[in-house]
Amino acid sequence: MNLEQARKFNEFAKEMGIIDGDASDGKNHERPLIKIPSDQRELIDFCNECGIELGKYGRLCRRDRTVVAINKEKARLDVVTPRALCSLAQQFIRFS
């Protein structure tokens, strides 16, 4: 994903009320660092750690088998596509 696509995803997420306008203010030290899967790291551990961070109150939820975000402005749940989920995850997690 290039920077232009990431910027558009972030704009979309802000418009939909999925993230706050100040979520991408460059404060990398406040986001937890999670190592991506490798030969020495299991995928299940990576998924569990990401799920803990993304499942914190007010971030992302699950409705049946669909990932949704709470849209407080419109008082509804908005579906989050897999592609948008990758971009949103970067708002809350640093990956290495």
N, C-alpha and C positions, 0 to 999 in steps of 0.2 A: 504494500500500500504506500503510495507516495504522500507527500505532505498536503497536497491539494485535496486528496480524497479524505484524509484525516480531518482536515479543517471543515469540509462539508459534512462529515459525520457528526462532528462536534456541534456545528450550527444546527443540524437537524435535531440532535438530542436536546439542545437548549430550547428550540422552538416547541418541541413536543413535551417539554417539562420534565424530561428524564433526568437531566443533570442541571445543577445550578450554574449560573453564569460565571461564578468564580471557581469552579471545580478544576479548571486547567490553568491555574495562576502560576505554574512553574515551581511549586513547593514540593519537589521530588522527595525531600527528606521526610515528609509526612506520610508518604505512601509506603506500605510494606514492600520489601524486596522478596520476590518469589523466583526461585530458580526454575527454568524450563526443563522439561524432561530430557534426559540424556542416557547414556549407557550406565551411569552411576545413579540415576534418579528415576524412580517409577512414575508412570503417568498418573496413577491413582493418587499419589501423594500431591502432585501438582494440582490435580482437579479438586481435591479436598481443600487445599489451602486457598485456591481461587474462589471456591464456593463459599468458604467462610467469610472472605472479604466482600464478595459481591452480594451475599445474603444479609449483610448487616442492614439494620432498620433504615428504610427510606431509599434503598438502592434498587435492587432487582428482586423479583419474586417469581414464583412459578404458579401457573394456573393450568391444571391438568398436566400436559406435557409441553406447554408453551412458556417461554420466558417472557415476562411482562415487567413493565416499570409503572410505578404509580405516578400518574399525572395529576398533581394536586390542583393545578389551575382549572382543569376541566372535570375534575372529580371522576376520573375513569382510569382504567388500566390500558396501557398501550403495549402492543406486541413489539418485541425486540427481535429483529432478524439476527441470524448468526453473524452476518457481516458487521452489523452495528454493534453486536455484543463485544466483538474484538476491540472495536474502537472505544467503547464505554469502559471496558476493563482497564484500559490504560489510564483512565481518569482516577482509578482507585488503587492500582497496583503498578509497581515497577517490576519489569521482567529482566532476568539476566541469564 
